[in-house]
Every structure is written in C-alpha cells, then in structure tokens.
Amino acid sequence: MSTKVNNEFRNEGRKLVVYIAMSLDGYIAKPNNDLSFLSLVEKPGEDYGYQNFILRLTSC
C-alpha cells in the first residue's frame, strides 16, 4: 500500500533499490538515450560492483 506523505509516495511493504550508471554531472544518458559515454571508462571483465549489488537483494 502506498501513502502520500509531504508530496512523496511511500510504499509501506517494499523497498526499491536501484543500480544505475551516472555521469559526474548527474545524467544517466545523453540526449536521444545515448549511453556511449559509458564506454569511455569501461574495462573488459569489470562488473563495477554489480555482482555484490545483486547478492544483497532479496525478492518478496
């Protein structure tokens, strides 16, 4: 059940956790949903903490 408190919706039964890449200026994509900036720092075989993130999640 969601309730509205101080103009925010709060879900009282679940917790939402997000794992997302973001540029230093706070954007998650360039115009037209372009994610090419991510390839500038991409290292082959690196998961950037994604496996640890997945392991700490539980589903309800």
PyMOL Python script that loads the backbone (N, CA, C, O; Angstrom):
from pymol import cmd

cmd.read_pdbstr("""\
ATOM      1  N   MET A   1       0.837  -1.176   0.000  1.00  0.00           N
ATOM      2  CA  MET A   1       0.000   0.000   0.000  1.00  0.00           C
ATOM      3  C   MET A   1       0.884   1.241   0.000  1.00  0.00           C
ATOM      4  O   MET A   1       1.794   1.356   0.822  1.00  0.00           O
ATOM      5  N   SER A   2       0.630   2.148  -0.893  1.00  0.00           N
ATOM      6  CA  SER A   2       1.382   3.397  -0.956  1.00  0.00           C
ATOM      7  C   SER A   2       0.605   4.508  -0.279  1.00  0.00           C
ATOM      8  O   SER A   2      -0.618   4.587  -0.395  1.00  0.00           O
ATOM      9  N   THR A   3       1.316   5.355   0.420  1.00  0.00           N
ATOM     10  CA  THR A   3       0.694   6.519   1.052  1.00  0.00           C
ATOM     11  C   THR A   3       1.453   7.763   0.629  1.00  0.00           C
ATOM     12  O   THR A   3       2.650   7.702   0.348  1.00  0.00           O
ATOM     13  N   LYS A   4       0.766   8.876   0.584  1.00  0.00           N
ATOM     14  CA  LYS A   4       1.403  10.128   0.202  1.00  0.00           C
ATOM     15  C   LYS A   4       1.706  10.926   1.462  1.00  0.00           C
ATOM     16  O   LYS A   4       0.806  11.251   2.237  1.00  0.00           O
ATOM     17  N   VAL A   5       2.995  11.239   1.660  1.00  0.00           N
ATOM     18  CA  VAL A   5       3.445  11.997   2.817  1.00  0.00           C
ATOM     19  C   VAL A   5       4.344  13.110   2.305  1.00  0.00           C
ATOM     20  O   VAL A   5       5.346  12.844   1.641  1.00  0.00           O
ATOM     21  N   ASN A   6       3.994  14.353   2.607  1.00  0.00           N
ATOM     22  CA  ASN A   6       4.801  15.502   2.179  1.00  0.00           C
ATOM     23  C   ASN A   6       5.114  15.457   0.681  1.00  0.00           C
ATOM     24  O   ASN A   6       6.260  15.653   0.278  1.00  0.00           O
ATOM     25  N   ASN A   7       4.108  15.203  -0.130  1.00  0.00           N
ATOM     26  CA  ASN A   7       4.236  15.132  -1.587  1.00  0.00           C
ATOM     27  C   ASN A   7       5.146  14.013  -2.071  1.00  0.00           C
ATOM     28  O   ASN A   7       5.605  14.057  -3.212  1.00  0.00           O
ATOM     29  N   GLU A   8       5.423  13.012  -1.239  1.00  0.00           N
ATOM     30  CA  GLU A   8       6.199  11.849  -1.639  1.00  0.00           C
ATOM     31  C   GLU A   8       5.346  10.607  -1.429  1.00  0.00           C
ATOM     32  O   GLU A   8       4.605  10.503  -0.452  1.00  0.00           O
ATOM     33  N   PHE A   9       5.461   9.672  -2.359  1.00  0.00           N
ATOM     34  CA  PHE A   9       4.770   8.406  -2.186  1.00  0.00           C
ATOM     35  C   PHE A   9       5.698   7.433  -1.488  1.00  0.00           C
ATOM     36  O   PHE A   9       6.860   7.295  -1.869  1.00  0.00           O
ATOM     37  N   ARG A  10       5.204   6.772  -0.489  1.00  0.00           N
ATOM     38  CA  ARG A  10       5.995   5.793   0.245  1.00  0.00           C
ATOM     39  C   ARG A  10       5.271   4.457   0.217  1.00  0.00           C
ATOM     40  O   ARG A  10       4.086   4.366   0.538  1.00  0.00           O
ATOM     41  N   ASN A  11       5.991   3.444  -0.166  1.00  0.00           N
ATOM     42  CA  ASN A  11       5.453   2.101  -0.182  1.00  0.00           C
ATOM     43  C   ASN A  11       5.791   1.466   1.158  1.00  0.00           C
ATOM     44  O   ASN A  11       6.962   1.359   1.522  1.00  0.00           O
ATOM     45  N   GLU A  12       4.787   1.054   1.876  1.00  0.00           N
ATOM     46  CA  GLU A  12       4.997   0.566   3.231  1.00  0.00           C
ATOM     47  C   GLU A  12       5.373  -0.902   3.291  1.00  0.00           C
ATOM     48  O   GLU A  12       5.659  -1.412   4.374  1.00  0.00           O
ATOM     49  N   GLY A  13       5.382  -1.601   2.160  1.00  0.00           N
ATOM     50  CA  GLY A  13       5.676  -3.023   2.202  1.00  0.00           C
ATOM     51  C   GLY A  13       6.933  -3.431   1.467  1.00  0.00           C
ATOM     52  O   GLY A  13       7.432  -4.535   1.684  1.00  0.00           O
ATOM     53  N   ARG A  14       7.454  -2.593   0.617  1.00  0.00           N
ATOM     54  CA  ARG A  14       8.619  -2.958  -0.181  1.00  0.00           C
ATOM     55  C   ARG A  14       9.642  -1.840  -0.210  1.00  0.00           C
ATOM     56  O   ARG A  14       9.325  -0.669   0.000  1.00  0.00           O
ATOM     57  N   LYS A  15      10.857  -2.225  -0.470  1.00  0.00           N
ATOM     58  CA  LYS A  15      11.947  -1.270  -0.594  1.00  0.00           C
ATOM     59  C   LYS A  15      12.432  -1.334  -2.042  1.00  0.00           C
ATOM     60  O   LYS A  15      12.675  -2.421  -2.566  1.00  0.00           O
ATOM     61  N   LEU A  16      12.569  -0.214  -2.669  1.00  0.00           N
ATOM     62  CA  LEU A  16      13.051  -0.139  -4.044  1.00  0.00           C
ATOM     63  C   LEU A  16      14.530   0.210  -4.030  1.00  0.00           C
ATOM     64  O   LEU A  16      14.937   1.221  -3.458  1.00  0.00           O
ATOM     65  N   VAL A  17      15.336  -0.647  -4.674  1.00  0.00           N
ATOM     66  CA  VAL A  17      16.780  -0.432  -4.756  1.00  0.00           C
ATOM     67  C   VAL A  17      17.135  -0.336  -6.227  1.00  0.00           C
ATOM     68  O   VAL A  17      16.711  -1.172  -7.025  1.00  0.00           O
ATOM     69  N   VAL A  18      17.915   0.683  -6.595  1.00  0.00           N
ATOM     70  CA  VAL A  18      18.265   0.929  -7.989  1.00  0.00           C
ATOM     71  C   VAL A  18      19.776   0.912  -8.151  1.00  0.00           C
ATOM     72  O   VAL A  18      20.503   1.487  -7.341  1.00  0.00           O
ATOM     73  N   TYR A  19      20.239   0.252  -9.196  1.00  0.00           N
ATOM     74  CA  TYR A  19      21.658   0.242  -9.549  1.00  0.00           C
ATOM     75  C   TYR A  19      21.751   0.878 -10.919  1.00  0.00           C
ATOM     76  O   TYR A  19      21.207   0.353 -11.891  1.00  0.00           O
ATOM     77  N   ILE A  20      22.439   2.010 -11.004  1.00  0.00           N
ATOM     78  CA  ILE A  20      22.429   2.754 -12.255  1.00  0.00           C
ATOM     79  C   ILE A  20      23.772   3.455 -12.459  1.00  0.00           C
ATOM     80  O   ILE A  20      24.414   3.885 -11.501  1.00  0.00           O
ATOM     81  N   ALA A  21      24.179   3.561 -13.705  1.00  0.00           N
ATOM     82  CA  ALA A  21      25.386   4.325 -14.037  1.00  0.00           C
ATOM     83  C   ALA A  21      24.986   5.772 -14.264  1.00  0.00           C
ATOM     84  O   ALA A  21      23.923   6.064 -14.812  1.00  0.00           O
ATOM     85  N   MET A  22      25.864   6.676 -13.831  1.00  0.00           N
ATOM     86  CA  MET A  22      25.557   8.090 -13.958  1.00  0.00           C
ATOM     87  C   MET A  22      26.845   8.852 -14.239  1.00  0.00           C
ATOM     88  O   MET A  22      27.902   8.509 -13.711  1.00  0.00           O
ATOM     89  N   SER A  23      26.756   9.876 -15.062  1.00  0.00           N
ATOM     90  CA  SER A  23      27.914  10.716 -15.323  1.00  0.00           C
ATOM     91  C   SER A  23      28.150  11.638 -14.132  1.00  0.00           C
ATOM     92  O   SER A  23      27.275  11.787 -13.279  1.00  0.00           O
ATOM     93  N   LEU A  24      29.319  12.252 -14.071  1.00  0.00           N
ATOM     94  CA  LEU A  24      29.640  13.136 -12.954  1.00  0.00           C
ATOM     95  C   LEU A  24      28.704  14.332 -12.847  1.00  0.00           C
ATOM     96  O   LEU A  24      28.526  14.883 -11.761  1.00  0.00           O
ATOM     97  N   ASP A  25      28.103  14.738 -13.961  1.00  0.00           N
ATOM     98  CA  ASP A  25      27.174  15.870 -13.907  1.00  0.00           C
ATOM     99  C   ASP A  25      25.745  15.440 -13.589  1.00  0.00           C
ATOM    100  O   ASP A  25      24.827  16.259 -13.640  1.00  0.00           O
ATOM    101  N   GLY A  26      25.548  14.148 -13.258  1.00  0.00           N
ATOM    102  CA  GLY A  26      24.262  13.684 -12.780  1.00  0.00           C
ATOM    103  C   GLY A  26      23.324  13.105 -13.816  1.00  0.00           C
ATOM    104  O   GLY A  26      22.186  12.766 -13.491  1.00  0.00           O
ATOM    105  N   TYR A  27      23.766  12.983 -15.045  1.00  0.00           N
ATOM    106  CA  TYR A  27      22.896  12.429 -16.085  1.00  0.00           C
ATOM    107  C   TYR A  27      23.076  10.928 -16.200  1.00  0.00           C
ATOM    108  O   TYR A  27      24.163  10.403 -15.956  1.00  0.00           O
ATOM    109  N   ILE A  28      22.003  10.237 -16.572  1.00  0.00           N
ATOM    110  CA  ILE A  28      22.084   8.797 -16.791  1.00  0.00           C
ATOM    111  C   ILE A  28      22.143   8.464 -18.275  1.00  0.00           C
ATOM    112  O   ILE A  28      22.397   7.314 -18.634  1.00  0.00           O
ATOM    113  N   ALA A  29      21.919   9.428 -19.133  1.00  0.00           N
ATOM    114  CA  ALA A  29      22.035   9.235 -20.584  1.00  0.00           C
ATOM    115  C   ALA A  29      22.175  10.599 -21.247  1.00  0.00           C
ATOM    116  O   ALA A  29      21.754  11.623 -20.708  1.00  0.00           O
ATOM    117  N   LYS A  30      22.775  10.580 -22.424  1.00  0.00           N
ATOM    118  CA  LYS A  30      22.862  11.801 -23.223  1.00  0.00           C
ATOM    119  C   LYS A  30      21.541  11.961 -23.982  1.00  0.00           C
ATOM    120  O   LYS A  30      20.696  11.067 -23.926  1.00  0.00           O
ATOM    121  N   PRO A  31      21.347  13.056 -24.676  1.00  0.00           N
ATOM    122  CA  PRO A  31      20.127  13.203 -25.478  1.00  0.00           C
ATOM    123  C   PRO A  31      19.931  11.991 -26.404  1.00  0.00           C
ATOM    124  O   PRO A  31      20.900  11.373 -26.845  1.00  0.00           O
ATOM    125  N   ASN A  32      18.706  11.674 -26.679  1.00  0.00           N
ATOM    126  CA  ASN A  32      18.338  10.518 -27.515  1.00  0.00           C
ATOM    127  C   ASN A  32      18.742   9.193 -26.881  1.00  0.00           C
ATOM    128  O   ASN A  32      18.993   8.217 -27.587  1.00  0.00           O
ATOM    129  N   ASN A  33      18.805   9.153 -25.540  1.00  0.00           N
ATOM    130  CA  ASN A  33      19.120   7.924 -24.799  1.00  0.00           C
ATOM    131  C   ASN A  33      20.485   7.345 -25.153  1.00  0.00           C
ATOM    132  O   ASN A  33      20.667   6.130 -25.079  1.00  0.00           O
ATOM    133  N   ASP A  34      21.435   8.166 -25.530  1.00  0.00           N
ATOM    134  CA  ASP A  34      22.777   7.741 -25.908  1.00  0.00           C
ATOM    135  C   ASP A  34      23.595   7.409 -24.657  1.00  0.00           C
ATOM    136  O   ASP A  34      23.766   8.255 -23.780  1.00  0.00           O
ATOM    137  N   LEU A  35      24.095   6.183 -24.582  1.00  0.00           N
ATOM    138  CA  LEU A  35      24.900   5.742 -23.445  1.00  0.00           C
ATOM    139  C   LEU A  35      26.369   5.574 -23.808  1.00  0.00           C
ATOM    140  O   LEU A  35      27.116   4.931 -23.071  1.00  0.00           O
ATOM    141  N   SER A  36      26.792   6.140 -24.928  1.00  0.00           N
ATOM    142  CA  SER A  36      28.158   5.934 -25.401  1.00  0.00           C
ATOM    143  C   SER A  36      29.211   6.454 -24.425  1.00  0.00           C
ATOM    144  O   SER A  36      30.351   5.991 -24.464  1.00  0.00           O
ATOM    145  N   PHE A  37      28.865   7.400 -23.554  1.00  0.00           N
ATOM    146  CA  PHE A  37      29.842   7.917 -22.598  1.00  0.00           C
ATOM    147  C   PHE A  37      30.336   6.835 -21.649  1.00  0.00           C
ATOM    148  O   PHE A  37      31.432   6.953 -21.099  1.00  0.00           O
ATOM    149  N   LEU A  38      29.546   5.784 -21.446  1.00  0.00           N
ATOM    150  CA  LEU A  38      29.956   4.711 -20.551  1.00  0.00           C
ATOM    151  C   LEU A  38      31.161   3.949 -21.088  1.00  0.00           C
ATOM    152  O   LEU A  38      31.961   3.433 -20.308  1.00  0.00           O
ATOM    153  N   SER A  39      31.301   3.873 -22.403  1.00  0.00           N
ATOM    154  CA  SER A  39      32.421   3.138 -22.986  1.00  0.00           C
ATOM    155  C   SER A  39      33.758   3.830 -22.732  1.00  0.00           C
ATOM    156  O   SER A  39      34.807   3.207 -22.892  1.00  0.00           O
ATOM    157  N   LEU A  40      33.744   5.086 -22.348  1.00  0.00           N
ATOM    158  CA  LEU A  40      34.987   5.806 -22.070  1.00  0.00           C
ATOM    159  C   LEU A  40      35.723   5.247 -20.858  1.00  0.00           C
ATOM    160  O   LEU A  40      36.948   5.338 -20.789  1.00  0.00           O
ATOM    161  N   VAL A  41      35.002   4.674 -19.910  1.00  0.00           N
ATOM    162  CA  VAL A  41      35.613   4.143 -18.688  1.00  0.00           C
ATOM    163  C   VAL A  41      35.455   2.630 -18.551  1.00  0.00           C
ATOM    164  O   VAL A  41      35.893   2.049 -17.558  1.00  0.00           O
ATOM    165  N   GLU A  42      34.846   2.003 -19.520  1.00  0.00           N
ATOM    166  CA  GLU A  42      34.582   0.563 -19.458  1.00  0.00           C
ATOM    167  C   GLU A  42      35.880  -0.238 -19.496  1.00  0.00           C
ATOM    168  O   GLU A  42      36.764   0.028 -20.310  1.00  0.00           O
ATOM    169  N   LYS A  43      35.981  -1.226 -18.599  1.00  0.00           N
ATOM    170  CA  LYS A  43      37.126  -2.120 -18.561  1.00  0.00           C
ATOM    171  C   LYS A  43      36.621  -3.545 -18.804  1.00  0.00           C
ATOM    172  O   LYS A  43      35.684  -3.980 -18.133  1.00  0.00           O
ATOM    173  N   PRO A  44      37.211  -4.272 -19.734  1.00  0.00           N
ATOM    174  CA  PRO A  44      36.767  -5.645 -20.012  1.00  0.00           C
ATOM    175  C   PRO A  44      36.802  -6.507 -18.746  1.00  0.00           C
ATOM    176  O   PRO A  44      37.792  -6.511 -18.014  1.00  0.00           O
ATOM    177  N   GLY A  45      35.719  -7.230 -18.502  1.00  0.00           N
ATOM    178  CA  GLY A  45      35.632  -8.131 -17.362  1.00  0.00           C
ATOM    179  C   GLY A  45      35.247  -7.477 -16.048  1.00  0.00           C
ATOM    180  O   GLY A  45      35.028  -8.183 -15.064  1.00  0.00           O
ATOM    181  N   GLU A  46      35.158  -6.177 -15.994  1.00  0.00           N
ATOM    182  CA  GLU A  46      34.807  -5.465 -14.760  1.00  0.00           C
ATOM    183  C   GLU A  46      33.287  -5.370 -14.636  1.00  0.00           C
ATOM    184  O   GLU A  46      32.608  -4.988 -15.589  1.00  0.00           O
ATOM    185  N   ASP A  47      32.758  -5.714 -13.472  1.00  0.00           N
ATOM    186  CA  ASP A  47      31.306  -5.627 -13.279  1.00  0.00           C
ATOM    187  C   ASP A  47      30.900  -4.409 -12.448  1.00  0.00           C
ATOM    188  O   ASP A  47      29.710  -4.171 -12.239  1.00  0.00           O
ATOM    189  N   TYR A  48      31.880  -3.637 -11.973  1.00  0.00           N
ATOM    190  CA  TYR A  48      31.624  -2.373 -11.265  1.00  0.00           C
ATOM    191  C   TYR A  48      30.717  -2.538 -10.040  1.00  0.00           C
ATOM    192  O   TYR A  48      29.914  -1.660  -9.726  1.00  0.00           O
ATOM    193  N   GLY A  49      30.858  -3.665  -9.364  1.00  0.00           N
ATOM    194  CA  GLY A  49      30.088  -3.908  -8.147  1.00  0.00           C
ATOM    195  C   GLY A  49      28.709  -4.498  -8.362  1.00  0.00           C
ATOM    196  O   GLY A  49      27.956  -4.676  -7.404  1.00  0.00           O
ATOM    197  N   TYR A  50      28.364  -4.807  -9.608  1.00  0.00           N
ATOM    198  CA  TYR A  50      27.016  -5.309  -9.890  1.00  0.00           C
ATOM    199  C   TYR A  50      26.754  -6.649  -9.205  1.00  0.00           C
ATOM    200  O   TYR A  50      25.664  -6.855  -8.671  1.00  0.00           O
ATOM    201  N   GLN A  51      27.716  -7.554  -9.206  1.00  0.00           N
ATOM    202  CA  GLN A  51      27.514  -8.859  -8.572  1.00  0.00           C
ATOM    203  C   GLN A  51      27.252  -8.708  -7.085  1.00  0.00           C
ATOM    204  O   GLN A  51      26.360  -9.364  -6.548  1.00  0.00           O
ATOM    205  N   ASN A  52      28.014  -7.853  -6.408  1.00  0.00           N
ATOM    206  CA  ASN A  52      27.770  -7.606  -4.981  1.00  0.00           C
ATOM    207  C   ASN A  52      26.394  -6.997  -4.755  1.00  0.00           C
ATOM    208  O   ASN A  52      25.716  -7.334  -3.784  1.00  0.00           O
ATOM    209  N   PHE A  53      25.987  -6.119  -5.629  1.00  0.00           N
ATOM    210  CA  PHE A  53      24.666  -5.495  -5.541  1.00  0.00           C
ATOM    211  C   PHE A  53      23.566  -6.562  -5.628  1.00  0.00           C
ATOM    212  O   PHE A  53      22.649  -6.581  -4.807  1.00  0.00           O
ATOM    213  N   ILE A  54      23.663  -7.437  -6.616  1.00  0.00           N
ATOM    214  CA  ILE A  54      22.656  -8.491  -6.811  1.00  0.00           C
ATOM    215  C   ILE A  54      22.616  -9.443  -5.610  1.00  0.00           C
ATOM    216  O   ILE A  54      21.537  -9.859  -5.187  1.00  0.00           O
ATOM    217  N   LEU A  55      23.771  -9.785  -5.067  1.00  0.00           N
ATOM    218  CA  LEU A  55      23.814 -10.728  -3.963  1.00  0.00           C
ATOM    219  C   LEU A  55      23.139 -10.196  -2.695  1.00  0.00           C
ATOM    220  O   LEU A  55      22.687 -10.991  -1.871  1.00  0.00           O
ATOM    221  N   ARG A  56      23.061  -8.901  -2.521  1.00  0.00           N
ATOM    222  CA  ARG A  56      22.434  -8.378  -1.302  1.00  0.00           C
ATOM    223  C   ARG A  56      20.938  -8.134  -1.441  1.00  0.00           C
ATOM    224  O   ARG A  56      20.288  -7.700  -0.490  1.00  0.00           O
ATOM    225  N   LEU A  57      20.389  -8.409  -2.616  1.00  0.00           N
ATOM    226  CA  LEU A  57      18.963  -8.215  -2.819  1.00  0.00           C
ATOM    227  C   LEU A  57      18.169  -9.466  -2.452  1.00  0.00           C
ATOM    228  O   LEU A  57      18.651 -10.591  -2.590  1.00  0.00           O
ATOM    229  N   THR A  58      16.973  -9.249  -1.995  1.00  0.00           N
ATOM    230  CA  THR A  58      16.034 -10.337  -1.766  1.00  0.00           C
ATOM    231  C   THR A  58      14.746 -10.002  -2.483  1.00  0.00           C
ATOM    232  O   THR A  58      14.430  -8.829  -2.682  1.00  0.00           O
ATOM    233  N   SER A  59      14.012 -11.002  -2.865  1.00  0.00           N
ATOM    234  CA  SER A  59      12.720 -10.735  -3.509  1.00  0.00           C
ATOM    235  C   SER A  59      11.598 -11.108  -2.551  1.00  0.00           C
ATOM    236  O   SER A  59      11.738 -12.012  -1.727  1.00  0.00           O
ATOM    237  N   CYS A  60      10.511 -10.411  -2.671  1.00  0.00           N
ATOM    238  CA  CYS A  60       9.362 -10.656  -1.785  1.00  0.00           C
ATOM    239  C   CYS A  60       8.188 -11.113  -2.600  1.00  0.00           C
ATOM    240  O   CYS A  60       7.118 -11.375  -2.049  1.00  0.00           O
TER     241      CYS A  60
END
""", "prot")
cmd.dss("prot")
cmd.show_as("cartoon", "prot")
cmd.util.cbc("prot")
cmd.orient("prot")
